[in-house]
Amino acid sequence: MEIVTALPWELGADLVITAGLLKAGILVGVLWLAVRVLPARLTELRASLWVFGFAALLAVPLVSVNWGRPLLDLQVVSFPQGLFRDEGASSPAFWIFLVWAAGAAALLGRFLLHCLRVRQMARAARPAESPRLLALLEEARRRVGVGRSVRLALTPEAGAPLLVGWPRPVVLLAPDAAEWPEDRLLAVLCHELAHVRRRDYPAMILGEVVRALYWVNPLVFFGLREARMEQDKACDAVALRAGFRSAVYARHLVDVARCVRARAVAPAALTFGRRSDLRSRVGVLLDRGQDAARGRGRAFTLASAAVVALATGALAATNFWICTGGS
């Protein structure tokens, strides 16, 4: 009796996973260097590069497979009838795959639960009916240039200003935030609507999926944190162009951060006053000089080309490593 002894996880799955993790680390490192090369005031470009990088990370598993050689290098042997035992589940590659899959499923499941929680929070929130709040929302939409409908609601569960949901976004505020000065409220709304205009919520979901797939690589966690911070800085830049002076906006940012309750930042929401990024954001605000719109397109083109070139070379080198069997 002839049987095939090779199983899917015996066909180099451990090598493919290892190469994928190496490529992810290389790509995150290249992205970090490219972002650092850009001037700090080009926040929107820096944030866009991270989104580009996370999209590229989803393609890494495809280039981690050596398509140039047969995928099924099968070994056919003969055993007497009844003596065959399937020992595939005892192979190291099987357990490596199983541990990775369990971790990815756990992170994706946790993020899904957070999404359901903020969705329930948004549904239970009381719609803003104050003419003052609605007028400020419309003014923020006009200044930022958001054409889509955005709902404003109040809930005690919002320990900080939050943006949740897509494609029907909702801005959530705590009830006491409705009593804030108009200038502070307008700054908060401009920032949150900048997230809507930039489509940062889908980008956040993309980042969480990448985090789950590469959960064993700490560089991906680092990259996701950097991307979140650059997104907030980019929205700060949009708010400044909406008519706020840097020092005034920085003061509003500090005042709102003081009001943020501990553990109030929902992982599945975009937040205005994240304390962990406060120092960096205020530093960029106070250091901003003239508007950086001039030359933005050229800078983005050059930075993107550099990232593509460096990442392609690094990934090609790693692919050569896997093709040679890791030797």
N, C-alpha and C positions, 0 to 999 in steps of 0.2 A: 504494500500500500504506500503510495507516494503522497506526501502532504507538504504544504508550504509552511515553513516555520517562522518566517518573518512577519511581524505584526507592525501596525502603523507607528507605534512609539519606538520600534527597533530600527527604523529607517533614518536614523540621524536626527530625531526630534530634539534630543538634548543639545546637539551641536547647533541646530537651527535656532532654538530658544536662546542659547548663549550668544550667538552672533547677532540676533535681533536686539538683545539687551546692550551689546557693545555698540551697535549702530545707533541705538537710541541715545546712549550716553554721549557718543561723538557728536550727534546732531544737536543735542541740547548744549553741549560745550561750544560748538561753532556759533549757534544762535546767541548764546550769552556774550561771546566775544564781539559778534556783529552789532548787538544792541549797545554794548559798552562803547564801541567806536563812534556811534552816532551821538551828536550833542544832546545833552539832557533836555533841552527845550523842544526837541523833535519827538515829543511824547507819543503822538499819534502814529508816527512811523515805527517807533520802537514797539508799541503794542501790536501793530499789524504784523511785524516780523514774527512775534511769538505765535500769533494765530496761524500764520503760514507754516511755522515749524511744527505745530501740533497736527496740522493737516498732513504734513509730510511724514510724521511719526506713524500715522495710520497706514501708510504705504510701506513702512519698513518691513513688516512680515513678508510682503510680496517679493522684495528684493533680498530677503534672507534665504530664499530657496534657490538652490542651484538648478536653474532650468536647463542648463547645458548638458546634464548627464541624466540617465534614466533614474526616475524617482524610486522605482521598485527594483532594487538589486536583490532578487529573491534567491534563497538557497533551498534547493529541493533535495530532500533526503528520504530514505526509506526506513520505516519502522515496522516491526511485526504488528499485526492486528491487535488492538486493545492496549498497546503499551504507550500510546501517545498521551501526554499531559500538556495542557496549555499553561506555560509558565510566564506568559507575557506580562501578567500583572505583577510579577516579582522583579521585573527589570528596573534598573535605576531610572531609565528614561521615562518609563510609565509613571513613576512616583514624582519625578520632576514635573511632568505635565500635569499630574493630578493636583499637586500643591499650587502650581501657577493658576490653574483653572479655578480652584477653590478661592484663592485670594482675589482673583479678578471678579468672580461672581459675588463675593462678599462686599467688595467696594461698590460695584454697580448696584447691588441691592440696597446698600446703605444710602447711596445717592438718590435712588428712586424713592425711598422712604422720606428723605428730606424734601424731595420735589412734591410728594403727596401732602406733606405737612404744610408747606408754604402755600400750596394750592388751597387747602382747606382754610388756612388763615386768611387768604385773600377772599374766599367766598363768604366767610363769616364776618369780614370787616364791614363796618358801616360806611356807606358811600358818603363822601364829603358833599354837604349841601350848603355850606356857608358861601354866600356870594363872594366874600373876600378870598377864600381858598380857590374857588373856581376861576375867579378873575386872574389870580396869580398863576394858576396852571396854564390858562390860555396865553398869558404873557410869556411864560417860559417856553411854551410850544412855538410861539412866534419868534422869539429870540434865537432859539436853538435850531429852528427849521424842521420841526417834526410834523409831518402831515397826518400820520395815523392817529387814531383815537387812543387816548391813554386815560385810564380810570384812576381817580384819586380816592383813597379810602383811609379810614381811621380804625385802629385796633390797638388795645393795650398790649398785645403780644409783640408788637413792633418796638423792640427796644432801641432801634435806630432806624433812620429812613431807609427803606428797602424798595428795590424794584424786582418784581417777580412776574413770571409768565411770559409766554411767547406763543403765537403772534398777537395776543391781546394783552399787552402789558398792564400791570397795576402798580402804582406807587403807593406804598403803605407808610403811614405816619402814626406815631403815638398820639392819643387825644390831646395831651398837653402841648404837642408840637404845633397845634393849630393856633396857639397863643404866642408863638414866636414873632419877633419883629418881621415886617414884610420883606425887608432886604435879605434876612437870613433864610426865610422860606423860599424866596425867589432863587437864591443861590443853590439851595438843596434841590429844588425842582429842575433847575437848569442842568445840574450835574446828572440827576437821574434820567432826564430826557436825553441827555447826551449818550447815555448807555443805549437808549432805544434807537437813536439815530445811527450809532455805530454798530448796532446788532451785537452787542457784547453778551447778551444772554445766550444765544446759540453758540457763541464762542466759548462761553463758560461750560456749556454742556459738552462740547467737543473736548475741552481740557479735562473734564472729569472722566470721560471715556478713555482718553489716553492714559490718565493716571491709573485707572483700573487695569488696563492692559499691561502697563509697565510698572506695576506696584512694587516689584522687587528692586527697581532702579531708583535710588534716592535722588539722582540728578533730575528725574522727571518731576518729582515733588518740588524740588527747588525751582525748576523752570515754570511750573504752574503758579507758584507763589509770585515769582517775578512778573509773570504775565498779568496776574490780577493787579499788581501794583502799577504796572504800566497802563493798564486799562483805566484805572482811577486817575492817573496823572493825565491821560489823554482827555478824559471827561472834564477834568479841571481846566485844561487848556480851552476846551469848547466853551465852558462857562465864562472864562475870561474874555473870550471874543464876543460873548453875549452882552458885555457891558460892565463887567466887574473889574475893579482895580485889584492887583495882585495882593496887596497888603490887606485890603478889606475882605477879600475872599478867604485869605489864609486865616483871618480872625474868625470868620464864620465857621471854617473847618474845625478850628480848635474848640470853639464853643459847642459845636454839635458833638464832637468827640467826648467832651466832658459829660454830656448827657447820655451817652451810650451805656446801657446796662451791661454788666458782665455776662458773657455767654449769650448775648443778644443777637449776634451776627449769625444769620441762617446760612448754612453751607450752600443752599440752592437758591440764593438771592444775591443781588448786587447791592452793596451797602455804601452809604456816603461817608460815614465817620469811622472807618476801620482804624482802631488805635495803633495796631502794629505797623501801619504804613504812614503814620501821621508825620513823623520827623522828616522822612524822605519827601513826602508830598509838599510840606510847608517849605522845605529847603528849595525845591524846584520853583515853587511859586514866588518866593522872595528873590530868587536869582534870575528870574526871567527878564530878559531885556526886550529888544524890539521883536515884533511879530516875526515868527519863523516861517511864514507862508512862502516867502521867496526861496526858491531852490528846493522846495520840499519834494517835488516830483523827481528831480534829478538825484537827490539824496536817496530816495526810496529805491529808484532803479539801480543805483550803484550798490546799495546795501543788499538788495535782493540778489543781484548778480553775484556778489561776493559770497553770500550764503550758499547759493546753488552750487557755485564752483567748489568751494571748500567742502561742503557736505558731500557732493558727488564724488570727489576724490577720496574722501575718508571712507565713504560707504563702499566704493570700488575696492579699496585696499582690504577692507574687512571681508568683502565678498570673495576676494582672492584667497583669504585665509580659510574661509569655509570650504572653498572648492578644493583646497589642498588637504582637507581633512583636519584642519586646526594645527597642522605641523609647521 
